[in-house]
């Protein structure tokens, strides 16, 4: 009888731990994506808006032959994808609104108050810093996007130099 209880107990322990491992791996993916993200603050129709551009290539499950980004606006400003224009190093990108159940949401933190767009460039750029020209309706800005992780744990040999 003790063996039966022991087997049931061990089964419960293993099943309880397995779900947490899956949840933890999803949290780790989203945290890792944040290290490859940059934000842009701007005013849109008298409202303060944050645009977050996340670079997904380093965290995708399968290697991509394209540059893949997710652009999110918080709060949702209901901007149509035709009103968004993004050039990466002078090359035109493809922009698509993400569906509510798109698989890319497993890589980014999802909010009900944001709108999301998938940005792709048909080729990989072999440079660590990209020049992005972003236009949202009539507001344009230029961004030097760093494709290298911005880890808060990075320390150089020069301990007195601040990096973040």
C-alpha positions in Angstrom: 0.0 0.0 0.0 2.9 2.4 0.8 4.3 1.8 -2.7 1.0 2.8 -4.3 0.9 6.0 -2.3 4.5 6.7 -3.1 3.9 6.3 -6.9 0.8 8.5 -6.7 2.8 11.1 -4.8 5.7 11.1 -7.2 3.4 11.3 -10.2 1.7 14.4 -8.7 5.1 16.0 -8.1 6.4 15.4 -11.6 3.2 16.7 -13.3 3.1 19.8 -11.1 6.7 20.7 -12.0 6.3 20.1 -15.7 3.7 22.9 -16.3 5.9 25.4 -14.5 8.8 24.6 -16.7 6.7 25.4 -19.8 5.5 28.6 -18.3 9.0 29.6 -17.3 10.4 29.0 -20.8 7.7 31.3 -22.2 8.6 34.0 -19.7 12.3 33.5 -20.5 11.5 34.0 -24.3 9.7 37.2 -23.6 12.4 38.5 -21.3 15.0 37.7 -23.9 13.1 39.6 -26.6 13.0 42.7 -24.3 16.8 42.7 -24.6 16.5 43.2 -28.3 13.9 46.0 -28.1 14.0 49.8 -28.4 11.3 52.3 -27.7 10.3 55.6 -29.4 8.2 58.2 -27.5 6.1 60.6 -29.5 2.9 62.6 -29.4 -0.1 61.5 -31.6 -3.3 63.6 -31.7 -2.5 65.2 -28.3 -1.7 61.8 -26.7 1.6 60.5 -25.5 2.4 57.2 -27.3 5.2 54.7 -26.9 6.2 52.6 -30.0 8.3 49.5 -29.1 10.3 47.9 -31.8 11.4 44.3 -31.0 14.0 42.4 -33.0 13.0 38.8 -33.1 15.6 37.0 -35.2 17.8 36.0 -32.2 14.9 34.4 -30.3 12.9 32.7 -33.1 12.5 29.0 -32.8 13.5 28.5 -36.5 16.2 30.6 -38.3 14.8 33.2 -40.6 16.3 34.4 -43.9 14.5 37.8 -43.3 14.9 40.5 -40.7 11.8 40.1 -38.4 10.6 42.8 -36.0 7.4 43.4 -34.1 6.2 47.0 -33.8 3.8 47.8 -31.0 2.0 51.0 -30.0 0.9 51.6 -26.5 -1.8 52.8 -26.0 -3.5 51.5 -29.1 -3.8 54.4 -31.5 -5.8 52.6 -34.2 -3.3 53.4 -36.9 -3.8 51.5 -40.2 -0.8 49.6 -41.6 -1.0 51.7 -44.8 -0.2 54.8 -42.6 3.1 53.2 -41.3 6.3 53.4 -43.4 9.6 51.9 -42.2 12.8 51.8 -44.2 15.7 49.7 -42.9 19.0 51.0 -44.3 17.0 52.6 -47.1 15.2 49.3 -48.0 11.3 49.2 -47.9 9.8 46.8 -45.4 6.7 44.7 -45.4 4.2 45.6 -42.7 1.3 43.3 -41.6 -1.1 43.7 -38.7 -0.8 40.8 -36.2 -3.9 38.7 -35.6 -4.9 38.1 -31.9 -3.6 34.6 -31.9 -0.5 35.0 -34.0 2.4 32.8 -33.1 4.8 35.8 -32.6 2.9 36.7 -29.4 4.9 33.9 -27.6 8.0 36.1 -28.0 6.6 39.4 -26.9 4.6 40.7 -23.9 1.0 41.1 -25.0 -1.3 43.9 -23.8 -5.0 44.4 -24.5 -4.2 48.1 -24.8 -1.6 47.9 -27.6 -1.7 47.3 -31.3 0.9 45.1 -33.0 2.5 44.9 -36.5 4.9 42.4 -38.0 7.7 44.2 -39.9 9.9 42.1 -42.3 12.8 42.9 -44.6 13.3 40.3 -47.3 17.0 39.9 -46.6 19.3 39.6 -43.6 21.5 42.7 -43.0 24.9 41.7 -41.8 25.5 44.8 -39.7 25.1 45.2 -35.9 23.4 48.6 -36.2 20.6 49.3 -38.6 19.4 52.8 -39.6 15.6 52.9 -39.5 13.4 55.6 -40.9 10.0 55.4 -39.3 6.9 57.3 -40.3 3.5 57.0 -38.6 1.0 59.1 -40.6 2.8 62.4 -40.8 5.3 62.0 -37.9 8.8 60.7 -38.9 11.8 59.8 -36.9 15.2 58.2 -37.5 16.5 55.5 -35.2 19.8 53.6 -35.0 18.6 50.2 -34.0 21.2 48.0 -32.3 20.7 44.3 -33.2 23.0 43.2 -30.3 21.4 42.4 -27.0 21.3 45.2 -24.5 21.8 43.1 -21.4 21.7 44.9 -18.1 24.3 42.5 -16.8 27.0 43.5 -19.3 30.2 44.8 -17.8 33.3 45.7 -19.7 36.9 45.5 -18.6 36.7 49.2 -17.7 34.5 49.0 -14.6 34.3 52.7 -14.2 32.7 53.2 -17.6 28.9 53.3 -17.6 27.3 51.4 -20.6 23.5 51.7 -20.1 
